[in-house]
Amino acid sequence: MSFSDSLFLACQHLAPHHLISRLAGRLASNRTPWVKNALIGHFVRQYDVNMGEAQIVEPLAYDSFNDFFTRALKPGARPLDAEPGAVLSPADGSISQAGRIVAGRIFQAKDHYFDLIDLLGGDAGRAAPFANGNFATIYLSPRDYHRVHMPVCGTLREMIYVPGKLYSVNPLTSRNVPGLFARNERLVCIFDTPEHGPMALVLVGAMIVGSMQTVWAGRIAPHQPDVIATRYDGEKAMQLAQGAEMGRFLLGSTVLALFGPDWVDWTDLAAPGGGVRMGQALGRARSY
């Protein structure tokens, strides 16, 4: 490991995660023209952002950096795989890992694993439907499209806010911080699906992520001290179509998709290290 990598990791452990993230969130929401224009202009140049696929192609036309970062795409920019039983990638990014959940543990990277129960907020009953199931971890780099969509159609049953740290989730940190995704602040969304069994989408927070949003609850207040679980039964139950937006990051991070055992098989596209776009088929229902 290089000296710069070691220094970066050391700073991750020592930095005041939540203070830095709050300050970054305020800056990203600033609507003062010269401030937001400087931020957006630098970001587009630094990460070579493809604005040609955005609904609003002029970067400085956005009212804030957050508006630019969560920009909508033109209709048809992300076609959905139409094969029956397809499990779509919920986001643009790269596959960090994908495979089986074995003995309640999920592979992170290198020699690191994390516990399924911890990831989902510490409730063994909530985790039970996913034991020995399948998972895919998708890392969203800064230049990626940062809205999260439904891999399959489903009915929302529960949303759980889980407090935690805010380590960076880039590949370097993933390889070197044990239990990273079960330590960081995260939002767990549990769905029932008609053809793919139980599904969980986990939006993982990270350093300088201002907050996360869902289409049903809006912005989730970050950095709370306690686990907060909200049920969506009866009249509160919400159905979302395959490919529909379900949430977004205000600054980027990682999404995990979990399915129960014997429901889904991953395709070759889910191989670790490969790039994916929202709408491509990461897997198929076993019933097809």
C-alpha positions as CSV (number, residue, x, y, z in Angstrom):
1,M,0.0,0.0,0.0
2,S,1.3,3.4,-0.9
3,F,2.0,6.1,1.7
4,S,-0.8,8.3,0.3
5,D,-3.3,5.3,0.6
6,S,-2.2,4.7,4.2
7,L,-2.6,8.4,5.0
8,F,-6.0,8.5,3.5
9,L,-7.1,5.5,5.6
10,A,-5.7,7.0,8.7
11,C,-7.6,10.2,8.1
12,Q,-10.8,8.2,7.6
13,H,-10.5,6.8,11.2
14,L,-9.6,10.2,12.7
15,A,-11.9,12.5,10.8
16,P,-15.1,13.9,12.4
17,H,-17.3,12.1,9.9
18,H,-20.6,13.7,10.7
19,L,-19.3,17.3,11.1
20,I,-17.6,17.1,7.7
21,S,-20.7,15.7,6.1
22,R,-23.0,18.4,7.6
23,L,-20.7,21.1,6.3
24,A,-20.5,19.5,2.9
25,G,-24.3,19.2,2.8
26,R,-24.8,22.9,3.5
27,L,-22.3,23.8,0.8
28,A,-23.9,21.5,-1.7
29,S,-27.4,23.0,-1.1
30,N,-26.1,26.6,-1.4
31,R,-27.9,28.5,-4.1
32,T,-25.6,31.5,-4.3
33,P,-24.7,31.6,-8.1
34,W,-20.9,32.1,-7.8
35,V,-20.7,29.3,-5.1
36,K,-22.8,26.7,-6.9
37,N,-21.3,27.5,-10.3
38,A,-17.8,27.1,-9.0
39,L,-18.6,23.8,-7.4
40,I,-20.5,22.4,-10.5
41,G,-17.9,23.7,-13.0
42,H,-15.0,22.1,-11.1
43,F,-16.9,18.8,-10.6
44,V,-17.8,18.5,-14.3
45,R,-14.1,19.1,-15.3
46,Q,-12.7,16.9,-12.6
47,Y,-14.9,13.8,-13.3
48,D,-15.6,14.4,-17.0
49,V,-19.4,14.2,-16.4
50,N,-21.5,13.3,-19.5
51,M,-24.1,16.1,-19.5
52,G,-25.4,15.0,-23.0
53,E,-27.7,12.4,-21.4
54,A,-29.2,14.8,-18.8
55,Q,-32.6,16.5,-19.2
56,I,-30.9,19.8,-18.5
57,V,-27.6,19.7,-20.4
58,E,-26.2,23.0,-19.2
59,P,-24.5,22.3,-15.9
60,L,-24.7,25.9,-14.5
61,A,-28.5,26.0,-15.1
62,Y,-29.1,24.0,-12.0
63,D,-30.0,25.9,-8.9
64,S,-27.6,24.2,-6.6
65,F,-24.9,21.5,-6.6
66,N,-27.4,19.0,-5.1
67,D,-29.8,19.7,-8.0
68,F,-27.0,19.1,-10.5
69,F,-25.7,16.0,-8.7
70,T,-29.2,14.3,-8.6
71,R,-30.0,15.4,-12.2
72,A,-32.7,13.6,-14.2
73,L,-31.8,11.9,-17.4
74,K,-33.5,12.2,-20.8
75,P,-36.3,9.8,-21.4
76,G,-34.9,6.6,-22.9
77,A,-31.3,7.2,-21.6
78,R,-31.5,4.1,-19.5
79,P,-33.6,1.4,-21.4
80,L,-34.9,-1.4,-19.2
81,D,-34.1,-5.0,-20.0
82,A,-37.5,-6.4,-21.1
83,E,-36.7,-10.1,-20.6
84,P,-39.3,-11.8,-18.3
85,G,-38.0,-12.2,-14.8
86,A,-35.1,-9.8,-15.2
87,V,-33.5,-8.2,-12.1
88,L,-32.4,-4.8,-13.1
89,S,-29.4,-2.9,-11.8
90,P,-30.8,-0.3,-9.4
91,A,-28.1,2.2,-10.3
92,D,-25.2,3.2,-12.5
93,G,-21.9,2.2,-11.1
94,S,-19.5,-0.8,-10.7
95,I,-20.1,-4.2,-9.1
96,S,-18.1,-4.2,-5.9
97,Q,-19.2,-7.8,-5.1
98,A,-22.1,-10.2,-5.8
99,G,-22.9,-13.7,-4.7
100,R,-24.4,-15.8,-1.9
101,I,-25.1,-14.7,1.7
102,V,-23.4,-17.6,3.6
103,A,-24.1,-18.3,7.2
104,G,-25.5,-14.8,7.7
105,R,-22.4,-13.1,6.4
106,I,-21.9,-11.0,3.2
107,F,-18.5,-10.7,1.5
108,Q,-17.2,-7.2,1.4
109,A,-13.7,-7.4,-0.2
110,K,-10.3,-9.1,0.4
111,D,-10.7,-10.9,3.8
112,H,-13.6,-8.8,5.0
113,Y,-17.2,-9.8,5.7
114,F,-20.1,-8.2,7.5
115,D,-23.2,-9.5,9.2
116,L,-26.5,-9.6,7.5
117,I,-28.4,-8.8,10.7
118,D,-26.1,-5.8,11.5
119,L,-26.6,-4.5,7.9
120,L,-30.4,-4.5,8.3
121,G,-30.5,-2.8,11.6
122,G,-29.9,-5.5,14.2
123,D,-33.2,-7.4,13.9
124,A,-32.8,-11.1,13.4
125,G,-36.5,-11.5,12.2
126,R,-36.0,-8.9,9.6
127,A,-32.9,-10.6,8.3
128,A,-34.2,-14.1,8.3
129,P,-35.9,-14.0,4.8
130,F,-32.5,-13.2,3.3
131,A,-30.4,-15.8,5.0
132,N,-28.6,-17.9,2.4
133,G,-30.0,-15.6,-0.3
134,N,-28.1,-13.5,-2.9
135,F,-26.6,-10.0,-2.7
136,A,-25.1,-7.5,-5.1
137,T,-23.1,-4.4,-4.0
138,I,-23.0,-1.5,-6.5
139,Y,-20.5,1.4,-5.9
140,L,-21.6,4.7,-7.4
141,S,-18.6,6.8,-8.4
142,P,-18.8,10.6,-8.3
143,R,-19.4,10.9,-12.1
144,D,-22.3,8.4,-12.1
145,Y,-26.0,9.0,-12.3
146,H,-27.1,9.1,-8.6
147,R,-30.8,8.1,-8.6
148,V,-31.7,4.6,-7.4
149,H,-34.4,2.6,-9.2
150,M,-36.4,-0.5,-8.6
151,P,-34.7,-3.7,-9.8
152,V,-38.2,-5.4,-10.0
153,C,-41.7,-4.4,-9.2
154,G,-42.4,-4.5,-5.5
155,T,-44.6,-3.4,-2.5
156,L,-42.8,-1.4,0.2
157,R,-43.2,-3.0,3.6
158,E,-40.7,-1.3,5.9
159,M,-38.0,1.4,5.9
160,I,-35.3,1.4,8.5
161,Y,-32.9,4.3,9.2
162,V,-29.7,2.9,10.8
163,P,-27.2,5.3,12.4
164,G,-23.5,4.8,12.0
165,K,-20.2,6.1,10.8
166,L,-19.6,7.8,7.5
167,Y,-16.4,6.3,6.1
168,S,-15.7,6.7,2.4
169,V,-17.0,3.7,0.4
170,N,-14.5,3.8,-2.4
171,P,-12.7,0.6,-3.4
172,L,-9.7,1.4,-1.2
173,T,-11.7,1.8,1.9
174,S,-13.8,-1.2,1.1
175,R,-10.7,-3.4,1.0
176,N,-9.3,-2.0,4.3
177,V,-12.1,-1.1,6.7
178,P,-13.7,-4.2,8.2
179,G,-17.5,-4.4,8.2
180,L,-17.7,-1.1,6.3
181,F,-21.3,-1.3,5.0
182,A,-22.7,-2.5,8.4
183,R,-20.8,0.3,10.2
184,N,-21.9,3.3,8.0
185,E,-25.1,5.2,8.3
186,R,-27.7,3.6,6.0
187,L,-31.3,3.4,4.9
188,V,-32.8,-0.1,4.5
189,C,-35.9,-0.5,2.4
190,I,-37.8,-3.9,2.5
191,F,-40.1,-5.0,-0.3
192,D,-42.3,-7.9,-1.2
193,T,-42.2,-8.8,-4.9
194,P,-44.5,-11.2,-6.8
195,E,-41.8,-13.1,-8.8
196,H,-38.6,-12.5,-6.9
197,G,-39.5,-13.1,-3.3
198,P,-38.4,-10.7,-0.5
199,M,-36.1,-7.9,-1.6
200,A,-34.1,-5.3,0.4
201,L,-32.4,-2.2,-1.1
202,V,-29.8,-0.7,1.2
203,L,-28.6,2.8,0.6
204,V,-25.3,3.3,2.4
205,G,-24.2,6.7,3.4
206,A,-20.6,7.9,3.2
207,M,-18.2,10.7,3.9
208,I,-19.7,14.1,2.7
209,V,-23.1,12.4,1.8
210,G,-25.5,15.2,2.9
211,S,-28.5,12.9,3.1
212,M,-30.6,10.3,1.3
213,Q,-34.1,10.6,-0.1
214,T,-36.9,8.3,-1.0
215,V,-39.8,9.0,-3.2
216,W,-42.3,8.2,-0.4
217,A,-40.7,10.0,2.5
218,G,-38.6,12.7,1.0
219,R,-35.3,13.6,2.6
220,I,-34.3,11.3,5.5
221,A,-32.9,13.4,8.3
222,P,-29.3,12.1,8.7
223,H,-27.1,11.6,11.7
224,Q,-29.9,10.6,14.1
225,P,-28.8,8.6,17.2
226,D,-31.3,5.7,17.1
227,V,-32.5,3.1,14.6
228,I,-35.9,4.3,13.3
229,A,-38.2,1.7,11.7
230,T,-41.4,2.7,9.8
231,R,-43.9,0.1,8.6
232,Y,-45.9,0.5,5.4
233,D,-48.8,-1.8,5.9
234,G,-52.5,-1.4,5.0
235,E,-53.2,2.1,3.5
236,K,-49.6,3.1,3.8
237,A,-48.4,0.2,1.6
238,M,-46.8,1.5,-1.6
239,Q,-46.3,-0.3,-4.9
240,L,-43.4,0.7,-7.2
241,A,-43.0,-0.5,-10.8
242,Q,-39.8,-2.1,-12.1
243,G,-37.5,0.7,-13.1
244,A,-39.3,3.4,-11.1
245,E,-37.2,5.8,-9.1
246,M,-37.2,4.8,-5.4
247,G,-34.5,7.1,-4.0
248,R,-31.4,9.2,-4.5
249,F,-28.1,10.2,-2.8
250,L,-27.2,13.8,-2.1
251,L,-23.6,13.1,-3.0
252,G,-22.7,9.5,-3.8
253,S,-22.3,6.2,-2.2
254,T,-23.2,2.5,-2.5
255,V,-26.4,0.4,-3.0
256,L,-26.9,-3.2,-1.9
257,A,-29.6,-5.4,-3.3
258,L,-30.6,-8.5,-1.3
259,F,-32.9,-11.3,-2.3
260,G,-34.0,-14.4,-0.5
261,P,-32.8,-18.0,-1.2
262,D,-33.9,-19.9,-4.3
263,W,-35.4,-16.8,-6.0
264,V,-32.7,-15.1,-8.1
265,D,-29.6,-16.1,-10.0
266,W,-27.1,-13.5,-11.1
267,T,-26.0,-13.0,-14.7
268,D,-22.4,-12.6,-16.0
269,L,-23.0,-8.8,-15.7
270,A,-22.8,-9.1,-11.9
271,A,-19.2,-10.1,-12.0
272,P,-17.1,-8.0,-9.5
273,G,-15.3,-5.1,-11.1
274,G,-17.6,-4.7,-14.0
275,G,-19.4,-1.5,-14.9
276,V,-23.2,-1.5,-15.0
277,R,-26.0,1.0,-15.9
278,M,-29.4,1.2,-14.3
279,G,-31.8,-1.0,-16.3
280,Q,-29.4,-3.7,-17.3
281,A,-30.2,-7.2,-16.1
282,L,-28.0,-8.2,-13.2
283,G,-30.0,-11.4,-12.6
284,R,-33.1,-13.5,-13.4
285,A,-35.9,-15.0,-11.4
286,R,-35.5,-18.8,-11.1
287,S,-39.1,-19.2,-12.1
288,Y,-38.2,-18.3,-15.7
